[in-house]
Amino acid sequence: MLMLFAVAALGLGLAGFGTVWSTAAQREREAELLFIGGEFARALASYRALSPAGAAVYPRQLEDLLLDPRQPFVRRHLRRLYRDPMTGEADWQVERADGQIVAVRSRSTRQALRRAALPAWVSVSGAPADGARYCDWQMRPQDGAPSQATLP
């Protein structure tokens, strides 16, 4: 009888540890998503700031951030296209205005753990009543990006 109780207690302890470990892993991926989102927001702002005079535009595709085709010399706004830590793929949703990328967001529909104190370059849109999902986090530059955006 004592052995059965010990096995049950060990099972409950391991189940609790699994839940804590899973939450900690999600928090790490969430922090990585915020870092990568910041890189995208800064790259979009840099691309726009280095536009030819009088034509401040955003890129038409994410690859333009890797090697700016408008410059006669090598100009990189991003070193690489990051993988989304929530999905494991480089399959970002892009938000467009007039065919230009103004924001990126994750494709993950998982509920976000962090709901407050998000960086200024993260805006939350379309959040359901039960809380925001990672796909609701729009990572956009703080330089006055157009507010109307559509998904491709």
C-alpha positions as a Markdown table, in Angstrom:
| # | Residue | x | y | z |
|---|---|---|---|---|
| 1 | Met | 0.0 | 0.0 | 0.0 |
| 2 | Leu | 2.8 | 2.4 | 0.9 |
| 3 | Met | 4.5 | 1.6 | -2.5 |
| 4 | Leu | 1.3 | 2.5 | -4.3 |
| 5 | Phe | 1.1 | 5.8 | -2.4 |
| 6 | Ala | 4.7 | 6.6 | -3.3 |
| 7 | Val | 4.2 | 5.9 | -7.0 |
| 8 | Ala | 1.1 | 8.1 | -7.0 |
| 9 | Ala | 2.9 | 10.9 | -5.2 |
| 10 | Leu | 5.8 | 10.7 | -7.6 |
| 11 | Gly | 3.4 | 10.8 | -10.6 |
| 12 | Leu | 1.7 | 14.0 | -9.2 |
| 13 | Gly | 5.1 | 15.6 | -8.6 |
| 14 | Leu | 6.3 | 14.8 | -12.2 |
| 15 | Ala | 3.0 | 16.1 | -13.6 |
| 16 | Gly | 3.5 | 19.4 | -11.7 |
| 17 | Phe | 7.1 | 19.6 | -12.9 |
| 18 | Gly | 6.0 | 19.1 | -16.5 |
| 19 | Thr | 3.5 | 22.0 | -16.3 |
| 20 | Val | 6.2 | 24.3 | -14.8 |
| 21 | Trp | 8.7 | 23.3 | -17.4 |
| 22 | Ser | 6.3 | 23.8 | -20.3 |
| 23 | Thr | 5.4 | 27.3 | -19.1 |
| 24 | Ala | 9.0 | 28.2 | -18.7 |
| 25 | Ala | 9.8 | 27.0 | -22.2 |
| 26 | Gln | 6.9 | 29.0 | -23.6 |
| 27 | Arg | 8.2 | 32.1 | -21.7 |
| 28 | Glu | 11.6 | 31.6 | -23.3 |
| 29 | Arg | 10.1 | 31.3 | -26.8 |
| 30 | Glu | 8.0 | 34.4 | -26.0 |
| 31 | Ala | 11.0 | 36.4 | -25.1 |
| 32 | Glu | 12.8 | 35.3 | -28.3 |
| 33 | Leu | 9.7 | 36.3 | -30.3 |
| 34 | Leu | 9.9 | 39.8 | -28.8 |
| 35 | Phe | 13.6 | 40.1 | -29.5 |
| 36 | Ile | 13.1 | 39.0 | -33.2 |
| 37 | Gly | 10.1 | 41.2 | -33.5 |
| 38 | Gly | 12.2 | 44.1 | -32.4 |
| 39 | Glu | 14.8 | 43.2 | -35.0 |
| 40 | Phe | 12.1 | 43.3 | -37.7 |
| 41 | Ala | 10.7 | 46.6 | -36.4 |
| 42 | Arg | 14.1 | 48.2 | -36.4 |
| 43 | Ala | 14.9 | 46.8 | -39.9 |
| 44 | Leu | 11.6 | 48.1 | -41.3 |
| 45 | Ala | 12.3 | 51.6 | -39.8 |
| 46 | Ser | 15.9 | 51.5 | -41.2 |
| 47 | Tyr | 14.7 | 50.5 | -44.7 |
| 48 | Arg | 12.2 | 53.4 | -44.7 |
| 49 | Ala | 14.7 | 55.9 | -43.3 |
| 50 | Leu | 17.2 | 55.1 | -46.0 |
| 51 | Ser | 14.7 | 55.6 | -48.8 |
| 52 | Pro | 15.6 | 58.0 | -51.6 |
| 53 | Ala | 14.7 | 61.6 | -50.8 |
| 54 | Gly | 10.9 | 62.2 | -51.0 |
| 55 | Ala | 10.0 | 58.6 | -51.3 |
| 56 | Ala | 9.9 | 57.1 | -47.9 |
| 57 | Val | 8.7 | 53.5 | -48.5 |
| 58 | Tyr | 8.7 | 50.2 | -46.8 |
| 59 | Pro | 9.9 | 46.9 | -48.5 |
| 60 | Arg | 7.7 | 44.9 | -50.7 |
| 61 | Gln | 9.1 | 41.6 | -49.5 |
| 62 | Leu | 11.0 | 40.5 | -46.4 |
| 63 | Glu | 14.1 | 39.5 | -48.5 |
| 64 | Asp | 14.6 | 43.3 | -49.4 |
| 65 | Leu | 15.6 | 43.7 | -45.7 |
| 66 | Leu | 18.5 | 41.3 | -46.3 |
| 67 | Leu | 20.0 | 43.1 | -49.2 |
| 68 | Asp | 18.5 | 46.5 | -50.0 |
| 69 | Pro | 18.0 | 46.6 | -53.9 |
| 70 | Arg | 17.7 | 50.4 | -53.9 |
| 71 | Gln | 21.3 | 51.0 | -52.8 |
| 72 | Pro | 24.3 | 50.8 | -55.1 |
| 73 | Phe | 26.3 | 49.3 | -52.3 |
| 74 | Val | 25.6 | 46.4 | -49.9 |
| 75 | Arg | 23.1 | 47.5 | -47.3 |
| 76 | Arg | 21.6 | 45.0 | -44.9 |
| 77 | His | 18.8 | 45.9 | -42.6 |
| 78 | Leu | 18.6 | 42.3 | -41.3 |
| 79 | Arg | 21.3 | 39.7 | -41.3 |
| 80 | Arg | 18.9 | 36.8 | -41.9 |
| 81 | Leu | 15.2 | 36.0 | -42.0 |
| 82 | Tyr | 14.6 | 34.7 | -38.5 |
| 83 | Arg | 12.4 | 31.7 | -37.8 |
| 84 | Asp | 9.3 | 32.3 | -35.7 |
| 85 | Pro | 10.2 | 30.7 | -32.3 |
| 86 | Met | 6.5 | 29.8 | -31.8 |
| 87 | Thr | 6.1 | 27.9 | -35.1 |
| 88 | Gly | 9.7 | 26.9 | -35.8 |
| 89 | Glu | 9.3 | 28.2 | -39.4 |
| 90 | Ala | 10.3 | 31.4 | -41.2 |
| 91 | Asp | 6.6 | 31.8 | -42.2 |
| 92 | Trp | 5.8 | 35.3 | -40.8 |
| 93 | Gln | 2.5 | 36.9 | -41.6 |
| 94 | Val | 3.2 | 40.3 | -43.1 |
| 95 | Glu | 0.9 | 43.3 | -42.9 |
| 96 | Arg | 0.8 | 45.5 | -45.9 |
| 97 | Ala | -0.3 | 49.0 | -46.8 |
| 98 | Asp | -0.2 | 49.9 | -50.5 |
| 99 | Gly | 1.8 | 46.7 | -51.2 |
| 100 | Gln | 4.5 | 47.6 | -48.7 |
| 101 | Ile | 5.3 | 45.6 | -45.6 |
| 102 | Val | 4.5 | 47.7 | -42.5 |
| 103 | Ala | 4.5 | 45.0 | -39.8 |
| 104 | Val | 5.1 | 41.3 | -39.2 |
| 105 | Arg | 3.5 | 38.9 | -36.8 |
| 106 | Ser | 3.6 | 35.3 | -35.8 |
| 107 | Arg | 1.3 | 32.7 | -37.3 |
| 108 | Ser | 0.9 | 31.0 | -33.9 |
| 109 | Thr | -2.6 | 31.0 | -32.5 |
| 110 | Arg | -1.4 | 30.0 | -29.0 |
| 111 | Gln | -2.5 | 32.2 | -26.1 |
| 112 | Ala | 0.2 | 34.7 | -25.1 |
| 113 | Leu | 1.4 | 34.5 | -21.5 |
| 114 | Arg | 2.5 | 38.1 | -21.4 |
| 115 | Arg | -0.4 | 40.5 | -21.7 |
| 116 | Ala | 1.0 | 43.8 | -20.3 |
| 117 | Ala | 4.1 | 45.8 | -20.5 |
| 118 | Leu | 4.8 | 44.9 | -24.1 |
| 119 | Pro | 7.5 | 47.0 | -25.9 |
| 120 | Ala | 6.3 | 50.1 | -27.7 |
| 121 | Trp | 6.8 | 48.6 | -31.1 |
| 122 | Val | 4.3 | 45.8 | -30.4 |
| 123 | Ser | 0.7 | 46.6 | -31.0 |
| 124 | Val | -2.1 | 44.1 | -30.2 |
| 125 | Ser | -5.0 | 43.9 | -32.6 |
| 126 | Gly | -8.1 | 41.8 | -32.8 |
| 127 | Ala | -7.6 | 40.2 | -29.5 |
| 128 | Pro | -10.4 | 37.9 | -28.4 |
| 129 | Ala | -12.2 | 38.4 | -25.1 |
| 130 | Asp | -10.1 | 35.6 | -23.5 |
| 131 | Gly | -6.8 | 37.3 | -24.2 |
| 132 | Ala | -4.3 | 37.9 | -27.0 |
| 133 | Arg | -2.7 | 35.3 | -29.1 |
| 134 | Tyr | 0.8 | 35.5 | -30.6 |
| 135 | Cys | -0.7 | 36.2 | -34.0 |
| 136 | Asp | -2.4 | 39.3 | -32.6 |
| 137 | Trp | 1.0 | 40.9 | -31.8 |
| 138 | Gln | 2.0 | 43.2 | -34.6 |
| 139 | Met | 5.7 | 44.1 | -34.7 |
| 140 | Arg | 5.9 | 47.4 | -36.4 |
| 141 | Pro | 8.3 | 50.4 | -36.5 |
| 142 | Gln | 7.5 | 53.3 | -34.2 |
| 143 | Asp | 8.0 | 55.8 | -37.0 |
| 144 | Gly | 4.3 | 56.4 | -37.8 |
| 145 | Ala | 3.6 | 53.4 | -39.9 |
| 146 | Pro | 0.3 | 53.5 | -41.8 |
| 147 | Ser | -2.6 | 52.3 | -39.7 |
| 148 | Gln | -4.5 | 50.6 | -42.5 |
| 149 | Ala | -3.0 | 47.2 | -43.2 |
| 150 | Thr | -4.1 | 44.0 | -44.9 |
| 151 | Leu | -2.8 | 40.5 | -44.8 |
| 152 | Pro | -1.8 | 38.8 | -48.0 |
